[in-house]
Amino acid sequence: QYLLPWLLESVHSQVDLVTACLLPHPLECFKVASSFDVVSSSTTRLKEGLKRLLCLMPYDVINLQVWDYVIPFWLEAIRTEVNKEQIFDFKILLRFGLFY
């Protein structure tokens, strides 16, 4: 009830800050909780981060301006850090996310 309005206000008032948090390799000060707290592979961190990014789309937290800025960073990270054997998981995530 209160989280979505707060999040949307944050996105509108602090676009640069929110956008920096949504990058695949955020600054150290933005690495709070989630997969950054445990020892995991970069592929696992990318997959979990992309899932979180895509989960924000139905709530209009990710607008076109933010999407256009962050997605090239995500695609480049996937291209350079993910093995060909694991790329299928990312294809599924991206296809699922584009239906929103």
C-alpha positions, 0 to 999 in steps of 0.5 A, spaced: 500 500 500 505 504 501 511 501 498 509 503 490 507 510 491 514 511 495 518 507 490 514 511 484 516 518 488 523 516 488 524 514 481 521 521 479 525 525 484 531 521 484 532 518 477 539 518 476 540 515 483 535 509 482 538 508 475 544 507 478 541 502 482 538 498 477 545 497 473 548 490 473 554 492 476 552 498 481 557 502 485 559 499 492 554 503 496 548 500 492 550 493 493 545 492 499 543 485 500 540 480 495 546 476 491 551 481 493 551 478 500 553 471 498 559 468 495 555 467 488 558 467 481 557 473 476 552 469 472 547 468 478 548 475 480 546 477 473 540 472 473 537 475 480 539 482 478 535 481 471 529 478 475 528 484 480 529 489 474 523 485 470 519 484 476 519 492 477 516 493 470 509 491 471 508 497 476 511 502 472 517 503 476 521 502 470 519 507 464 522 507 457 527 512 459 530 508 464 529 502 460 533 505 454 539 507 459 540 500 463 538 495 458 545 496 454 549 495 460 545 488 462 546 486 455 553 487 455 554 484 461 550 478 459 554 478 453 561 478 456 560 474 463 555 468 461 557 462 458 553 459 452 551 453 456 547 458 461 545 463 456 538 460 455 536 462 462 537 469 460 533 468 453 527 466 457 527 471 462 528 477 457 522 474 453 518 473 459 519 480 461 518 483 454 510 481 455 509 486 460 
